[in-house]
C-alpha cells in the first residue's frame, strides 16, 4: 500500500511521514536529495536549463514510484511525483522558465509514466495558510529557506489547491493544519490517525 503526504514547504510533511511510519509500522520514504547534474547550470541560466532539470527530477521521482509499486511493505511517502509535476514544474512554467513546447513534452512523458504504475491508495494533503507556513519555516530555522518570498509560497499554495481539487484523480484526505500541532499534541495526531483509519479501513 502506498500513502503519499502532500503539502507546501513548511506544512509538516516530513514530520507527519515520520510519525505515521512509527505509529503504523509503515516504511517511510523521503524525497531523494541526490545530486542533480543540471543544478549548477540551472542557476546560471534558468530559462536554458529548466527543461533538463525538471526532466531529471521527473526521472528520479518515477524511479521512486516504481520501487514503491514493487514493495510488499506499506510505504508512506514525503512528497510524490504528482507534486513535482502539478505544483513545482507547473510553477516554473507559469514563471516563464518553460516554453509551451517543453512543458507539453514533459507532461506527455509524465502521462506515459503513469500508465505503468498505480496511484497511491491515499493522498493526505496538509492544507495550510501562508501565515502558518511562514511560522513553521522560521521556527525550523533552515538558512536557505529564510529568504523565501511570500509571493513564491502563495504561488505554490495556489497550485497545491488546483492540483488536489482539479487535477489529482486518486483518493484524498484533506487535513487543515493551521490549528493543529500534531508533533507535540498527541490528541491532534490522534485526530489525523482516526481519519486515516476511517479512509483506509472503514473504522469510526
TORPA-4810 file (N, C-alpha, C, O; in nm, 3 decimals):
<nodes>
NODE_1_0.085_-0.119_0.000_0.000_0.000_0.000_0.088_0.124_0.000_0.195_0.126_0.062_X
NODE_2_0.044_0.226_-0.069_0.122_0.349_-0.085_0.040_0.467_-0.033_-0.069_0.496_-0.083_X
NODE_3_0.092_0.535_0.068_0.032_0.655_0.124_0.124_0.772_0.093_0.243_0.766_0.126_X
NODE_4_0.073_0.877_0.032_0.156_0.993_-0.002_0.113_1.112_0.083_-0.006_1.134_0.106_X
NODE_5_0.212_1.188_0.130_0.186_1.309_0.208_0.220_1.429_0.120_0.333_1.445_0.075_X
NODE_6_0.120_1.514_0.097_0.138_1.632_0.011_0.120_1.758_0.095_0.049_1.758_0.195_X
NODE_7_0.186_1.864_0.053_0.171_1.992_0.123_0.284_2.085_0.092_0.393_2.042_0.054_X
NODE_8_0.259_2.212_0.108_0.357_2.316_0.077_0.478_2.308_0.170_0.477_2.235_0.269_X
NODE_9_0.581_2.384_0.137_0.701_2.394_0.219_0.663_2.446_0.358_0.604_2.553_0.369_X
NODE_10_0.696_2.372_0.463_0.664_2.413_0.599_0.531_2.363_0.651_0.490_2.401_0.761_X
NODE_11_0.462_2.280_0.575_0.330_2.232_0.619_0.338_2.115_0.718_0.240_2.084_0.785_X
NODE_12_0.455_2.050_0.726_0.472_1.940_0.821_0.476_1.802_0.758_0.457_1.703_0.828_X
NODE_13_0.502_1.794_0.628_0.503_1.665_0.558_0.602_1.565_0.617_0.568_1.451_0.647_X
NODE_14_0.725_1.611_0.634_0.830_1.520_0.681_0.801_1.471_0.822_0.819_1.353_0.853_X
NODE_15_0.756_1.562_0.907_0.723_1.525_1.046_0.610_1.424_1.048_0.618_1.324_1.119_X
NODE_16_0.504_1.448_0.971_0.390_1.356_0.971_0.430_1.222_0.909_0.385_1.117_0.956_X
NODE_17_0.512_1.223_0.806_0.560_1.098_0.747_0.629_1.012_0.851_0.602_0.893_0.863_X
NODE_18_0.720_1.074_0.926_0.793_1.002_1.030_0.700_0.949_1.138_0.715_0.835_1.183_X
NODE_19_0.604_1.032_1.181_0.514_0.991_1.289_0.420_0.879_1.245_0.392_0.787_1.322_X
NODE_20_0.370_0.887_1.122_0.283_0.781_1.073_0.359_0.650_1.056_0.305_0.543_1.084_X
NODE_21_0.483_0.659_1.012_0.565_0.538_0.999_0.583_0.472_1.135_0.573_0.349_1.147_X
NODE_22_0.610_0.552_1.237_0.627_0.497_1.371_0.496_0.441_1.426_0.495_0.336_1.491_X
NODE_23_0.387_0.511_1.401_0.257_0.472_1.457_0.204_0.343_1.395_0.155_0.255_1.466_X
NODE_24_0.214_0.332_1.263_0.154_0.217_1.193_0.255_0.107_1.160_0.216_-0.003_1.119_X
NODE_25_0.384_0.136_1.178_0.484_0.039_1.136_0.506_0.040_0.985_0.554_-0.058_0.928_X
NODE_26_0.472_0.151_0.921_0.492_0.166_0.778_0.637_0.200_0.747_0.712_0.242_0.835_X
NODE_27_0.675_0.182_0.622_0.810_0.216_0.577_0.811_0.360_0.525_0.741_0.390_0.429_X
NODE_28_0.888_0.451_0.587_0.891_0.588_0.538_0.980_0.600_0.415_1.082_0.533_0.403_X
NODE_29_0.940_0.686_0.324_1.023_0.717_0.207_1.028_0.868_0.192_0.927_0.933_0.168_X
NODE_30_1.147_0.922_0.207_1.165_1.067_0.200_1.219_1.107_0.063_1.280_1.026_-0.007_X
NODE_31_1.195_1.231_0.028_1.237_1.279_-0.103_1.389_1.264_-0.118_1.465_1.302_-0.030_X
NODE_32_1.430_1.210_-0.232_1.572_1.190_-0.258_1.643_1.324_-0.265_1.590_1.421_-0.319_X
NODE_33_1.763_1.328_-0.211_1.842_1.452_-0.215_1.972_1.430_-0.294_2.073_1.495_-0.271_X
NODE_34_1.964_1.335_-0.389_2.081_1.307_-0.473_2.118_1.429_-0.555_2.035_1.515_-0.585_X
NODE_35_2.245_1.436_-0.590_2.295_1.548_-0.671_2.225_1.549_-0.807_2.213_1.446_-0.872_X
NODE_36_2.181_1.667_-0.847_2.123_1.685_-0.980_2.230_1.748_-1.069_2.273_1.860_-1.041_X
NODE_37_2.273_1.679_-1.176_2.384_1.730_-1.257_2.352_1.858_-1.334_2.441_1.920_-1.391_X
NODE_38_2.223_1.897_-1.335_2.184_2.019_-1.406_2.173_2.141_-1.315_2.153_2.253_-1.362_X
NODE_39_2.186_2.119_-1.184_2.154_2.225_-1.089_2.245_2.347_-1.104_2.197_2.460_-1.103_X
NODE_40_2.373_2.324_-1.117_2.466_2.436_-1.129_2.438_2.518_-1.255_2.436_2.641_-1.250_X
NODE_41_2.416_2.451_-1.367_2.383_2.521_-1.492_2.249_2.592_-1.480_2.231_2.701_-1.534_X
NODE_42_2.154_2.529_-1.410_2.021_2.586_-1.394_2.027_2.725_-1.328_1.962_2.819_-1.374_X
NODE_43_2.104_2.736_-1.223_2.110_2.864_-1.152_2.188_2.970_-1.229_2.175_3.090_-1.202_X
NODE_44_2.271_2.926_-1.325_2.339_3.022_-1.411_2.249_3.074_-1.522_2.260_3.190_-1.563_X
NODE_45_2.159_2.988_-1.571_2.070_3.024_-1.681_1.941_2.943_-1.668_1.927_2.837_-1.730_X
NODE_46_1.848_2.994_-1.586_1.727_2.918_-1.551_1.645_2.882_-1.675_1.602_2.768_-1.689_X
NODE_47_1.625_2.978_-1.762_1.545_2.953_-1.881_1.604_2.845_-1.970_1.531_2.763_-2.026_X
NODE_48_1.735_2.845_-1.983_1.803_2.747_-2.070_1.796_2.606_-2.015_1.782_2.511_-2.091_X
NODE_49_1.805_2.590_-1.882_1.821_2.458_-1.823_1.699_2.406_-1.748_1.705_2.297_-1.691_X
NODE_50_1.589_2.480_-1.745_1.471_2.436_-1.669_1.417_2.302_-1.717_1.384_2.215_-1.637_X
NODE_51_1.408_2.285_-1.848_1.351_2.161_-1.902_1.436_2.041_-1.861_1.383_1.940_-1.815_X
NODE_52_1.568_2.052_-1.878_1.656_1.941_-1.841_1.648_1.911_-1.692_1.644_1.794_-1.652_X
NODE_53_1.645_2.015_-1.611_1.636_1.998_-1.466_1.508_1.925_-1.426_1.511_1.832_-1.346_X
NODE_54_1.395_1.970_-1.482_1.266_1.912_-1.445_1.254_1.768_-1.494_1.196_1.684_-1.425_X
NODE_55_1.307_1.738_-1.612_1.303_1.601_-1.662_1.388_1.510_-1.574_1.352_1.394_-1.550_X
NODE_56_1.501_1.560_-1.526_1.585_1.482_-1.436_1.510_1.450_-1.306_1.509_1.336_-1.260_X
NODE_57_1.447_1.552_-1.247_1.368_1.529_-1.126_1.254_1.430_-1.152_1.227_1.343_-1.069_X
NODE_58_1.190_1.443_-1.267_1.080_1.353_-1.302_1.131_1.208_-1.310_1.065_1.117_-1.260_X
NODE_59_1.246_1.189_-1.370_1.306_1.056_-1.381_1.334_0.996_-1.244_1.307_0.878_-1.220_X
NODE_60_1.389_1.078_-1.154_1.420_1.030_-1.019_1.293_0.994_-0.941_1.289_0.893_-0.872_X
NODE_61_1.191_1.077_-0.954_1.066_1.050_-0.881_0.992_0.931_-0.940_0.925_0.858_-0.868_X
NODE_62_1.004_0.911_-1.070_0.944_0.793_-1.133_1.014_0.666_-1.084_0.949_0.564_-1.061_X
NODE_63_1.145_0.674_-1.067_1.220_0.560_-1.012_1.168_0.526_-0.873_1.152_0.409_-0.839_X
NODE_64_1.143_0.628_-0.791_1.086_0.606_-0.658_0.950_0.536_-0.669_0.921_0.442_-0.595_X
NODE_65_0.867_0.584_-0.761_0.732_0.530_-0.776_0.736_0.383_-0.819_0.655_0.303_-0.772_X
NODE_66_0.828_0.348_-0.906_0.844_0.208_-0.947_0.884_0.122_-0.827_0.830_0.014_-0.806_X
NODE_67_0.981_0.172_-0.749_1.026_0.097_-0.631_0.912_0.077_-0.532_0.897_-0.031_-0.474_X
NODE_68_0.833_0.181_-0.512_0.719_0.171_-0.420_0.618_0.070_-0.471_0.564_-0.009_-0.393_X
NODE_69_0.591_0.071_-0.601_0.491_-0.021_-0.658_0.534_-0.167_-0.647_0.450_-0.257_-0.646_X
NODE_70_0.665_-0.191_-0.637_0.715_-0.328_-0.627_0.731_-0.374_-0.482_0.752_-0.493_-0.456_X
NODE_71_0.720_-0.282_-0.388_0.742_-0.315_-0.248_0.622_-0.390_-0.189_0.507_-0.363_-0.224_X
NODE_72_0.651_-0.483_-0.100_0.544_-0.553_-0.029_0.509_-0.482_0.102_0.413_-0.519_0.169_X
NODE_73_0.587_-0.381_0.136_0.562_-0.302_0.257_0.456_-0.196_0.228_0.432_-0.161_0.112_X
NODE_74_0.394_-0.145_0.334_0.315_-0.023_0.320_0.411_0.095_0.330_0.481_0.110_0.430_X
NODE_75_0.412_0.178_0.226_0.505_0.290_0.216_0.430_0.419_0.243_0.324_0.443_0.186_X
NODE_76_0.486_0.503_0.330_0.434_0.639_0.348_0.541_0.733_0.294_0.655_0.732_0.340_X
NODE_77_0.502_0.814_0.195_0.599_0.893_0.118_0.584_1.042_0.143_0.474_1.098_0.139_X
NODE_78_0.697_1.105_0.170_0.705_1.250_0.186_0.725_1.313_0.048_0.835_1.307_-0.008_X
NODE_79_0.619_1.372_-0.006_0.614_1.435_-0.139_0.625_1.331_-0.250_0.716_1.248_-0.250_X
NODE_80_0.532_1.337_-0.344_0.525_1.239_-0.452_0.559_1.303_-0.586_0.580_1.424_-0.596_X
NODE_81_0.564_1.220_-0.688_0.588_1.266_-0.824_0.482_1.367_-0.868_0.509_1.455_-0.949_X
NODE_82_0.361_1.353_-0.815_0.249_1.436_-0.859_0.270_1.582_-0.822_0.237_1.672_-0.899_X
NODE_83_0.323_1.605_-0.703_0.352_1.743_-0.663_0.463_1.803_-0.747_0.457_1.920_-0.785_X
NODE_84_0.565_1.721_-0.776_0.672_1.768_-0.861_0.621_1.819_-0.993_0.670_1.918_-1.047_X
NODE_85_0.521_1.750_-1.047_0.464_1.786_-1.178_0.366_1.902_-1.166_0.385_2.006_-1.229_X
NODE_86_0.260_1.883_-1.086_0.148_1.977_-1.087_0.172_2.103_-1.004_0.100_2.202_-1.019_X
NODE_87_0.271_2.099_-0.917_0.298_2.217_-0.833_0.428_2.285_-0.878_0.425_2.400_-0.922_X
NODE_88_0.539_2.215_-0.866_0.669_2.281_-0.886_0.702_2.303_-1.034_0.746_2.412_-1.072_X
NODE_89_0.680_2.203_-1.118_0.705_2.224_-1.261_0.602_2.320_-1.319_0.636_2.405_-1.402_X
NODE_90_0.477_2.307_-1.277_0.374_2.400_-1.325_0.407_2.543_-1.284_0.380_2.637_-1.359_X
NODE_91_0.464_2.560_-1.166_0.503_2.694_-1.122_0.618_2.748_-1.207_0.620_2.867_-1.241_X
NODE_92_0.713_2.662_-1.241_0.822_2.702_-1.330_0.768_2.748_-1.465_0.815_2.846_-1.523_X
NODE_93_0.668_2.675_-1.513_0.605_2.711_-1.641_0.538_2.848_-1.630_0.553_2.933_-1.718_X
NODE_94_0.464_2.869_-1.521_0.391_2.996_-1.502_0.486_3.114_-1.489_0.451_3.226_-1.526_X
NODE_95_0.606_3.090_-1.438_0.705_3.196_-1.422_0.781_3.224_-1.552_0.867_3.313_-1.557_X
NODE_96_0.750_3.147_-1.656_0.811_3.171_-1.786_0.941_3.098_-1.810_1.013_3.129_-1.906_X
NODE_97_0.974_3.001_-1.724_1.100_2.931_-1.736_1.091_2.807_-1.825_1.193_2.749_-1.861_X
NODE_98_0.969_2.766_-1.860_0.947_2.653_-1.951_0.858_2.700_-2.066_0.756_2.763_-2.043_X
NODE_99_0.897_2.669_-2.187_0.815_2.704_-2.303_0.694_2.611_-2.311_0.692_2.506_-2.248_X
NODE_100_0.595_2.650_-2.387_0.478_2.564_-2.408_0.520_2.430_-2.466_0.470_2.325_-2.426_X
NODE_101_0.612_2.433_-2.561_0.657_2.311_-2.626_0.725_2.217_-2.527_0.697_2.097_-2.525_X
NODE_102_0.815_2.270_-2.446_0.884_2.187_-2.348_0.788_2.134_-2.243_0.797_2.017_-2.204_X
NODE_103_0.696_2.218_-2.197_0.600_2.175_-2.095_0.509_2.066_-2.149_0.481_1.969_-2.079_X
NODE_104_0.463_2.080_-2.273_0.376_1.977_-2.333_0.450_1.845_-2.346_0.393_1.739_-2.321_X
NODE_105_0.577_1.849_-2.385_0.657_1.727_-2.396_0.675_1.662_-2.259_0.664_1.541_-2.245_X
NODE_106_0.703_1.745_-2.160_0.720_1.698_-2.023_0.592_1.630_-1.973_0.598_1.522_-1.914_X
NODE_107_0.478_1.692_-1.996_0.351_1.636_-1.948_0.315_1.507_-2.022_0.257_1.416_-1.963_X
NODE_108_0.349_1.500_-2.149_0.323_1.376_-2.223_0.409_1.262_-2.166_0.361_1.150_-2.152_X
NODE_109_0.534_1.292_-2.134_0.621_1.193_-2.073_0.565_1.148_-1.939_0.564_1.028_-1.909_X
NODE_110_0.519_1.242_-1.858_0.460_1.210_-1.728_0.337_1.120_-1.743_0.323_1.021_-1.671_X
NODE_111_0.250_1.154_-1.837_0.129_1.073_-1.857_0.163_0.931_-1.903_0.096_0.836_-1.863_X
NODE_112_0.265_0.917_-1.984_0.309_0.783_-2.025_0.362_0.704_-1.905_0.336_0.585_-1.893_X
NODE_113_0.434_0.771_-1.818_0.485_0.705_-1.698_0.371_0.650_-1.612_0.381_0.542_-1.556_X
NODE_114_0.263_0.726_-1.604_0.152_0.687_-1.517_0.078_0.563_-1.568_0.003_0.501_-1.493_X
NODE_115_0.098_0.527_-1.695_0.032_0.407_-1.747_0.096_0.280_-1.693_0.040_0.171_-1.709_X
NODE_116_0.213_0.292_-1.630_0.285_0.173_-1.583_0.278_0.154_-1.432_0.324_0.051_-1.382_X
NODE_117_0.221_0.250_-1.359_0.216_0.241_-1.212_0.078_0.281_-1.163_-0.002_0.340_-1.236_X
NODE_118_0.051_0.248_-1.037_-0.078_0.282_-0.977_-0.068_0.413_-0.899_0.040_0.454_-0.857_X
NODE_119_-0.184_0.477_-0.882_-0.192_0.592_-0.793_-0.178_0.544_-0.648_-0.209_0.428_-0.618_X
NODE_120_-0.134_0.631_-0.557_-0.134_0.593_-0.414_-0.275_0.556_-0.368_-0.375_0.607_-0.420_X
NODE_121_-0.281_0.468_-0.270_-0.413_0.435_-0.213_-0.475_0.555_-0.143_-0.597_0.567_-0.134_X
NODE_122_-0.389_0.644_-0.092_-0.439_0.764_-0.026_-0.336_0.876_-0.037_-0.217_0.856_-0.012_X
NODE_123_-0.383_0.994_-0.073_-0.302_1.116_-0.074_-0.351_1.204_0.040_-0.466_1.249_0.038_X
NODE_124_-0.266_1.231_0.138_-0.301_1.315_0.251_-0.246_1.455_0.224_-0.125_1.474_0.217_X
NODE_125_-0.334_1.551_0.209_-0.295_1.689_0.176_-0.299_1.774_0.302_-0.405_1.795_0.360_X
NODE_126_-0.183_1.823_0.343_-0.173_1.912_0.459_-0.196_2.055_0.412_-0.107_2.119_0.356_X
NODE_127_-0.315_2.103_0.434_-0.357_2.235_0.385_-0.323_2.341_0.489_-0.358_2.329_0.607_X
NODE_128_-0.254_2.446_0.444_-0.204_2.545_0.539_-0.213_2.686_0.482_-0.201_2.706_0.361_X
NODE_129_-0.235_2.781_0.570_-0.230_2.922_0.530_-0.084_2.964_0.517_0.006_2.898_0.568_X
NODE_130_-0.062_3.076_0.449_0.074_3.128_0.434_0.132_3.166_0.570_0.250_3.142_0.596_X
NODE_131_0.050_3.225_0.656_0.096_3.265_0.789_0.152_3.145_0.866_0.258_3.154_0.928_X
NODE_132_0.080_3.035_0.862_0.124_2.913_0.931_0.253_2.858_0.870_0.342_2.815_0.943_X
NODE_133_0.262_2.860_0.737_0.383_2.812_0.671_0.504_2.894_0.712_0.610_2.839_0.744_X
NODE_134_0.488_3.027_0.712_0.599_3.116_0.747_0.643_3.092_0.891_0.763_3.089_0.919_X
NODE_135_0.547_3.075_0.981_0.581_3.047_1.121_0.664_2.920_1.133_0.764_2.917_1.206_X
NODE_136_0.624_2.816_1.063_0.696_2.689_1.069_0.835_2.700_1.007_0.932_2.646_1.060_X
NODE_137_0.844_2.770_0.895_0.973_2.787_0.828_1.069_2.865_0.918_1.187_2.830_0.929_X
NODE_138_1.019_2.970_0.982_1.104_3.047_1.073_1.145_2.964_1.194_1.258_2.973_1.242_X
NODE_139_1.052_2.884_1.242_1.078_2.803_1.362_1.187_2.699_1.339_1.272_2.677_1.425_X
NODE_140_1.186_2.636_1.221_1.286_2.532_1.198_1.421_2.589_1.156_1.522_2.519_1.162_X
NODE_141_1.425_2.715_1.114_1.549_2.789_1.101_1.647_2.744_0.995_1.767_2.767_1.009_X
NODE_142_1.600_2.681_0.889_1.692_2.645_0.780_1.733_2.772_0.707_1.649_2.848_0.658_X
NODE_143_1.863_2.793_0.700_1.914_2.920_0.648_1.868_2.947_0.505_1.830_3.060_0.472_X
NODE_144_1.870_2.845_0.421_1.837_2.865_0.281_1.688_2.895_0.258_1.649_2.939_0.150_X
NODE_145_1.604_2.870_0.360_1.461_2.898_0.347_1.423_3.036_0.398_1.313_3.084_0.369_X
NODE_146_1.510_3.102_0.472_1.472_3.225_0.540_1.451_3.343_0.444_1.384_3.440_0.479_X
NODE_147_1.506_3.334_0.324_1.488_3.442_0.226_1.377_3.411_0.126_1.360_3.482_0.027_X
NODE_148_1.302_3.304_0.151_1.195_3.266_0.061_1.087_3.374_0.057_1.042_3.422_0.161_X
NODE_149_1.045_3.411_-0.063_0.947_3.518_-0.080_0.805_3.469_-0.049_0.769_3.356_-0.081_X
NODE_150_0.726_3.556_0.013_0.585_3.525_0.041_0.511_3.494_-0.089_0.428_3.404_-0.095_X
NODE_151_0.542_3.571_-0.192_0.475_3.550_-0.322_0.500_3.410_-0.376_0.412_3.347_-0.434_X
NODE_152_0.622_3.361_-0.356_0.656_3.226_-0.402_0.573_3.122_-0.326_0.518_3.031_-0.388_X
NODE_153_0.565_3.135_-0.194_0.484_3.042_-0.115_0.337_3.048_-0.155_0.270_2.945_-0.161_X
NODE_154_0.287_3.169_-0.182_0.147_3.184_-0.222_0.122_3.118_-0.357_0.019_3.053_-0.377_X
NODE_155_0.216_3.134_-0.450_0.202_3.070_-0.581_0.196_2.918_-0.565_0.115_2.851_-0.629_X
NODE_156_0.284_2.865_-0.480_0.282_2.720_-0.457_0.152_2.677_-0.391_0.095_2.573_-0.426_X
NODE_157_0.104_2.755_-0.294_-0.022_2.722_-0.228_-0.136_2.716_-0.329_-0.218_2.624_-0.325_X
NODE_158_-0.141_2.814_-0.418_-0.246_2.817_-0.521_-0.238_2.693_-0.610_-0.340_2.637_-0.649_X
NODE_159_-0.116_2.653_-0.641_-0.100_2.536_-0.729_-0.133_2.406_-0.655_-0.182_2.311_-0.716_X
NODE_160_-0.106_2.402_-0.525_-0.148_2.284_-0.448_-0.300_2.270_-0.448_-0.352_2.160_-0.464_X
NODE_161_-0.370_2.381_-0.430_-0.516_2.376_-0.431_-0.568_2.327_-0.566_-0.659_2.244_-0.573_X
NODE_162_-0.509_2.380_-0.672_-0.551_2.339_-0.807_-0.519_2.192_-0.831_-0.599_2.119_-0.889_X
NODE_163_-0.402_2.150_-0.786_-0.361_2.011_-0.802_-0.457_1.915_-0.731_-0.506_1.820_-0.792_X
NODE_164_-0.483_1.941_-0.604_-0.565_1.850_-0.525_-0.710_1.847_-0.573_-0.770_1.740_-0.585_X
NODE_165_-0.766_1.963_-0.600_-0.909_1.970_-0.627_-0.947_1.968_-0.775_-1.065_1.955_-0.808_X
NODE_166_-0.847_1.981_-0.866_-0.881_1.983_-1.008_-0.809_1.875_-1.091_-0.864_1.825_-1.188_X
NODE_167_-0.687_1.840_-1.052_-0.607_1.752_-1.136_-0.594_1.609_-1.083_-0.600_1.513_-1.160_X
NODE_168_-0.577_1.596_-0.953_-0.548_1.464_-0.898_-0.673_1.377_-0.897_-0.779_1.419_-0.852_X
NODE_169_-0.659_1.254_-0.949_-0.776_1.166_-0.967_-0.785_1.057_-0.861_-0.880_0.978_-0.862_X
NODE_170_-0.691_1.053_-0.770_-0.693_0.949_-0.668_-0.770_0.992_-0.543_-0.827_1.100_-0.537_X
NODE_171_-0.770_0.904_-0.444_-0.839_0.930_-0.318_-0.756_1.026_-0.233_-0.635_1.008_-0.216_X
NODE_172_-0.822_1.127_-0.179_-0.751_1.227_-0.099_-0.814_1.244_0.038_-0.934_1.221_0.058_X
NODE_173_-0.730_1.285_0.132_-0.774_1.323_0.265_-0.713_1.461_0.294_-0.591_1.474_0.302_X
NODE_174_-0.799_1.562_0.309_-0.751_1.698_0.331_-0.749_1.726_0.481_-0.851_1.713_0.549_X
NODE_175_-0.632_1.766_0.531_-0.616_1.797_0.673_-0.575_1.944_0.685_-0.467_1.982_0.642_X
NODE_176_-0.662_2.025_0.744_-0.629_2.166_0.770_-0.540_2.172_0.894_-0.584_2.137_1.004_X
NODE_177_-0.416_2.216_0.875_-0.318_2.204_0.983_-0.294_2.334_1.060_-0.214_2.335_1.154_X
NODE_178_-0.360_2.442_1.023_-0.332_2.571_1.088_-0.346_2.566_1.239_-0.267_2.626_1.312_X
NODE_179_-0.447_2.494_1.288_-0.473_2.490_1.432_-0.432_2.358_1.496_-0.475_2.325_1.607_X
NODE_180_-0.348_2.283_1.425_-0.301_2.156_1.477_-0.153_2.164_1.512_-0.077_2.237_1.448_X
NODE_181_-0.114_2.091_1.613_0.027_2.072_1.646_0.046_1.923_1.671_0.066_1.879_1.784_X
NODE_182_0.039_1.847_1.562_0.038_1.701_1.575_0.172_1.645_1.623_0.179_1.530_1.668_X
NODE_183_0.278_1.724_1.615_0.407_1.678_1.664_0.413_1.681_1.817_0.475_1.594_1.879_X
NODE_184_0.348_1.780_1.878_0.360_1.800_2.023_0.231_1.773_2.100_0.234_1.760_2.222_X
NODE_185_0.118_1.764_2.031_-0.009_1.734_2.099_-0.062_1.600_2.052_-0.111_1.589_1.939_X
NODE_186_-0.053_1.497_2.135_-0.099_1.363_2.096_-0.243_1.361_2.048_-0.277_1.283_1.959_X
NODE_187_-0.329_1.445_2.106_-0.469_1.445_2.065_-0.485_1.492_1.920_-0.573_1.444_1.849_X
NODE_188_-0.400_1.584_1.877_-0.406_1.630_1.738_-0.360_1.520_1.642_-0.420_1.499_1.537_X
NODE_189_-0.254_1.450_1.680_-0.209_1.339_1.596_-0.315_1.230_1.592_-0.338_1.169_1.488_X
NODE_190_-0.380_1.204_1.705_-0.484_1.100_1.711_-0.600_1.133_1.617_-0.658_1.044_1.556_X
NODE_191_-0.634_1.262_1.606_-0.742_1.302_1.514_-0.707_1.265_1.370_-0.791_1.217_1.295_X
NODE_192_-0.581_1.289_1.333_-0.538_1.256_1.197_-0.538_1.105_1.176_-0.585_1.056_1.074_X
NODE_193_-0.486_1.031_1.274_-0.482_0.886_1.264_-0.623_0.827_1.254_-0.645_0.733_1.177_X
NODE_194_-0.717_0.882_1.329_-0.856_0.833_1.322_-0.914_0.854_1.183_-0.986_0.768_1.132_X
NODE_195_-0.884_0.967_1.122_-0.935_0.994_0.988_-0.871_0.901_0.885_-0.936_0.858_0.790_X
NODE_196_-0.743_0.871_0.903_-0.675_0.778_0.814_-0.735_0.638_0.829_-0.759_0.569_0.730_X
NODE_197_-0.759_0.597_0.953_-0.822_0.466_0.977_-0.957_0.457_0.909_-0.991_0.354_0.849_X
NODE_198_-1.034_0.564_0.917_-1.166_0.566_0.854_-1.155_0.553_0.702_-1.233_0.482_0.639_X
NODE_199_-1.058_0.622_0.644_-1.040_0.618_0.499_-0.990_0.482_0.451_-1.039_0.429_0.351_X
NODE_200_-0.894_0.426_0.521_-0.830_0.304_0.474_-0.901_0.176_0.518_-0.906_0.078_0.444_X
NODE_201_-0.957_0.180_0.639_-1.010_0.057_0.696_-1.158_0.063_0.730_-1.214_-0.034_0.779_X
NODE_202_-1.221_0.177_0.704_-1.363_0.190_0.731_-1.397_0.196_0.879_-1.509_0.165_0.919_X
NODE_203_-1.299_0.235_0.962_-1.323_0.242_1.106_-1.378_0.379_1.143_-1.361_0.475_1.068_X
NODE_204_-1.445_0.387_1.257_-1.503_0.509_1.312_-1.611_0.562_1.217_-1.673_0.665_1.245_X
</nodes>
